[in-house]
Amino acid sequence: MPFTIDYSLTGTGWAECIISSKDYKCEISASYLSDALGSLVVSAIAILSGAQTISIGFDEEPGEYRWCIKLIDADKIQLTILGFTQLWGLLPDSEGDQLFSTELTTIEFGIAIRDAAQNIFNKHGVVGYKERWSAHDFPSEQLSLLNHLIAL
């Protein structure tokens, strides 16, 4: 099974994200308190642009899901998703519960995120996304840049 991300808006200000690889599957959620989809797209841009490590958070009420992405080879990353019971606790990664971990190529990561964001755009459009996510706009410019990086 390839690496996939199934991201969906489940209500006003709420999203569900199912992350799957050949070995693991993880279901997490995010609230409007963070720009979850925008952060995902930016993380893929960063990794495809040569970042060594990046960490993003999906804020919960309460709690946090932290995506830790680390370059381990020229084109391979380690993705780990950690769960924390406290929101904005600024706890070190070592204090989180590991919910998901896999190795994959940078391009697999970028494509999975691009596909998830594109699916959201196709279903809701910019206006529909804003109505459902309220606090953050759809990351149109970032998705365009991600598409450009994938095509290189």
C-alpha positions as a Markdown table, in Angstrom:
| # | Residue | x | y | z |
|---|---|---|---|---|
| 1 | Met | 0.0 | 0.0 | 0.0 |
| 2 | Pro | 1.4 | 3.4 | -0.9 |
| 3 | Phe | 1.5 | 6.3 | 1.5 |
| 4 | Thr | -1.8 | 8.2 | 1.5 |
| 5 | Ile | -3.4 | 11.0 | 3.4 |
| 6 | Asp | -7.2 | 11.3 | 3.4 |
| 7 | Tyr | -8.0 | 14.7 | 4.7 |
| 8 | Ser | -11.7 | 15.8 | 5.1 |
| 9 | Leu | -13.6 | 18.6 | 6.6 |
| 10 | Thr | -16.0 | 17.1 | 9.1 |
| 11 | Gly | -17.8 | 20.1 | 10.3 |
| 12 | Thr | -17.3 | 23.8 | 10.8 |
| 13 | Gly | -13.8 | 24.2 | 12.1 |
| 14 | Trp | -13.1 | 20.4 | 12.3 |
| 15 | Ala | -11.1 | 18.1 | 10.1 |
| 16 | Glu | -10.3 | 14.4 | 10.1 |
| 17 | Cys | -7.0 | 13.1 | 8.7 |
| 18 | Ile | -6.3 | 9.4 | 8.0 |
| 19 | Ile | -2.7 | 8.6 | 7.3 |
| 20 | Ser | -1.8 | 5.2 | 5.8 |
| 21 | Ser | 1.4 | 3.4 | 4.8 |
| 22 | Lys | 2.1 | -0.2 | 4.1 |
| 23 | Asp | 2.7 | -0.9 | 7.8 |
| 24 | Tyr | 0.5 | 1.6 | 9.7 |
| 25 | Lys | -2.7 | 3.6 | 9.7 |
| 26 | Cys | -3.5 | 6.5 | 12.0 |
| 27 | Glu | -6.6 | 8.6 | 12.4 |
| 28 | Ile | -6.2 | 12.1 | 13.9 |
| 29 | Ser | -8.3 | 15.3 | 13.9 |
| 30 | Ala | -7.7 | 19.0 | 13.9 |
| 31 | Ser | -9.6 | 22.0 | 15.0 |
| 32 | Tyr | -9.7 | 25.5 | 13.4 |
| 33 | Leu | -7.2 | 26.6 | 16.2 |
| 34 | Ser | -4.5 | 25.6 | 13.7 |
| 35 | Asp | -4.1 | 26.0 | 10.0 |
| 36 | Ala | -3.8 | 22.2 | 9.7 |
| 37 | Leu | -4.1 | 21.9 | 5.9 |
| 38 | Gly | -2.0 | 24.9 | 5.2 |
| 39 | Ser | 0.7 | 23.6 | 7.6 |
| 40 | Leu | 0.7 | 20.3 | 5.8 |
| 41 | Val | 1.2 | 21.9 | 2.4 |
| 42 | Val | 4.0 | 24.1 | 3.8 |
| 43 | Ser | 5.7 | 21.1 | 5.3 |
| 44 | Ala | 5.8 | 19.4 | 1.9 |
| 45 | Ile | 7.2 | 22.5 | 0.3 |
| 46 | Ala | 9.9 | 22.7 | 3.0 |
| 47 | Ile | 10.9 | 19.1 | 2.6 |
| 48 | Leu | 11.0 | 19.2 | -1.2 |
| 49 | Ser | 13.0 | 22.4 | -1.0 |
| 50 | Gly | 15.7 | 20.8 | 1.1 |
| 51 | Ala | 14.7 | 21.3 | 4.7 |
| 52 | Gln | 16.4 | 18.8 | 7.0 |
| 53 | Thr | 13.6 | 18.8 | 9.6 |
| 54 | Ile | 10.2 | 20.3 | 10.2 |
| 55 | Ser | 7.5 | 19.9 | 12.8 |
| 56 | Ile | 3.9 | 21.0 | 12.4 |
| 57 | Gly | 0.9 | 20.7 | 14.8 |
| 58 | Phe | -2.7 | 19.9 | 14.5 |
| 59 | Asp | -4.3 | 21.6 | 17.5 |
| 60 | Glu | -7.1 | 19.8 | 19.3 |
| 61 | Glu | -9.4 | 20.9 | 22.1 |
| 62 | Pro | -7.6 | 19.8 | 24.2 |
| 63 | Gly | -4.4 | 18.3 | 22.9 |
| 64 | Glu | -2.1 | 18.3 | 19.9 |
| 65 | Tyr | -1.0 | 16.0 | 17.1 |
| 66 | Arg | 2.5 | 16.8 | 16.1 |
| 67 | Trp | 3.9 | 15.8 | 12.7 |
| 68 | Cys | 7.7 | 15.4 | 13.0 |
| 69 | Ile | 9.4 | 15.1 | 9.6 |
| 70 | Lys | 13.1 | 14.4 | 9.4 |
| 71 | Leu | 15.3 | 14.0 | 6.3 |
| 72 | Ile | 17.3 | 10.7 | 6.7 |
| 73 | Asp | 18.7 | 10.4 | 3.2 |
| 74 | Ala | 19.0 | 12.5 | 0.1 |
| 75 | Asp | 15.4 | 11.8 | -0.8 |
| 76 | Lys | 14.0 | 9.9 | 2.1 |
| 77 | Ile | 12.2 | 11.1 | 5.3 |
| 78 | Gln | 11.1 | 9.7 | 8.6 |
| 79 | Leu | 7.6 | 10.8 | 9.4 |
| 80 | Thr | 6.4 | 10.4 | 13.0 |
| 81 | Ile | 3.1 | 11.6 | 14.4 |
| 82 | Leu | 3.0 | 12.2 | 18.1 |
| 83 | Gly | 0.0 | 12.7 | 20.3 |
| 84 | Phe | -0.1 | 15.1 | 23.3 |
| 85 | Thr | -2.9 | 15.6 | 25.8 |
| 86 | Gln | -2.1 | 19.2 | 26.4 |
| 87 | Leu | -2.7 | 22.0 | 23.8 |
| 88 | Trp | 0.2 | 24.5 | 23.5 |
| 89 | Gly | 2.2 | 22.7 | 26.2 |
| 90 | Leu | 5.4 | 23.1 | 24.2 |
| 91 | Leu | 6.4 | 19.6 | 25.4 |
| 92 | Pro | 9.5 | 18.0 | 23.8 |
| 93 | Asp | 8.8 | 15.3 | 21.3 |
| 94 | Ser | 10.1 | 12.7 | 23.7 |
| 95 | Glu | 7.0 | 13.3 | 25.9 |
| 96 | Gly | 4.5 | 12.6 | 23.1 |
| 97 | Asp | 2.8 | 9.2 | 22.4 |
| 98 | Gln | 4.0 | 7.8 | 19.1 |
| 99 | Leu | 0.9 | 7.2 | 17.0 |
| 100 | Phe | 2.4 | 6.6 | 13.6 |
| 101 | Ser | 5.9 | 6.2 | 12.1 |
| 102 | Thr | 7.1 | 5.4 | 8.6 |
| 103 | Glu | 9.9 | 6.1 | 6.1 |
| 104 | Leu | 9.1 | 7.3 | 2.6 |
| 105 | Thr | 10.5 | 9.4 | -0.2 |
| 106 | Thr | 10.2 | 13.1 | -0.2 |
| 107 | Ile | 8.3 | 13.0 | -3.4 |
| 108 | Glu | 5.8 | 10.4 | -2.0 |
| 109 | Phe | 5.2 | 12.8 | 0.9 |
| 110 | Gly | 4.7 | 15.7 | -1.4 |
| 111 | Ile | 2.4 | 13.9 | -3.7 |
| 112 | Ala | 0.2 | 12.6 | -0.8 |
| 113 | Ile | -0.2 | 16.1 | 0.6 |
| 114 | Arg | -0.8 | 17.6 | -2.8 |
| 115 | Asp | -3.5 | 15.0 | -3.5 |
| 116 | Ala | -5.2 | 15.6 | -0.1 |
| 117 | Ala | -5.2 | 19.4 | -0.6 |
| 118 | Gln | -6.4 | 19.1 | -4.2 |
| 119 | Asn | -9.3 | 16.8 | -3.1 |
| 120 | Ile | -10.4 | 19.4 | -0.5 |
| 121 | Phe | -10.2 | 22.1 | -3.2 |
| 122 | Asn | -12.2 | 20.0 | -5.7 |
| 123 | Lys | -14.9 | 19.3 | -3.1 |
| 124 | His | -15.2 | 22.7 | -1.4 |
| 125 | Gly | -13.4 | 25.3 | -3.5 |
| 126 | Val | -11.9 | 28.4 | -1.9 |
| 127 | Val | -15.2 | 29.9 | -0.7 |
| 128 | Gly | -16.6 | 26.6 | 0.7 |
| 129 | Tyr | -13.3 | 25.9 | 2.4 |
| 130 | Lys | -13.4 | 29.3 | 4.1 |
| 131 | Glu | -17.0 | 28.8 | 5.2 |
| 132 | Arg | -16.1 | 25.4 | 6.8 |
| 133 | Trp | -12.7 | 26.3 | 8.2 |
| 134 | Ser | -13.4 | 29.9 | 9.0 |
| 135 | Ala | -10.2 | 31.1 | 10.6 |
| 136 | His | -7.9 | 30.2 | 7.7 |
| 137 | Asp | -8.1 | 30.5 | 3.9 |
| 138 | Phe | -7.5 | 27.6 | 1.5 |
| 139 | Pro | -3.7 | 27.5 | 0.8 |
| 140 | Ser | -4.0 | 28.2 | -2.9 |
| 141 | Glu | -0.6 | 29.8 | -3.5 |
| 142 | Gln | 1.1 | 27.2 | -1.4 |
| 143 | Leu | -0.6 | 24.4 | -3.3 |
| 144 | Ser | 0.5 | 25.9 | -6.6 |
| 145 | Leu | 4.1 | 26.0 | -5.4 |
| 146 | Leu | 3.9 | 22.4 | -4.2 |
| 147 | Asn | 2.6 | 21.4 | -7.6 |
| 148 | His | 5.6 | 23.2 | -9.2 |
| 149 | Leu | 8.1 | 21.4 | -6.9 |
| 150 | Ile | 6.6 | 18.0 | -7.6 |
| 151 | Ala | 6.8 | 18.6 | -11.4 |
| 152 | Leu | 10.6 | 19.4 | -11.2 |
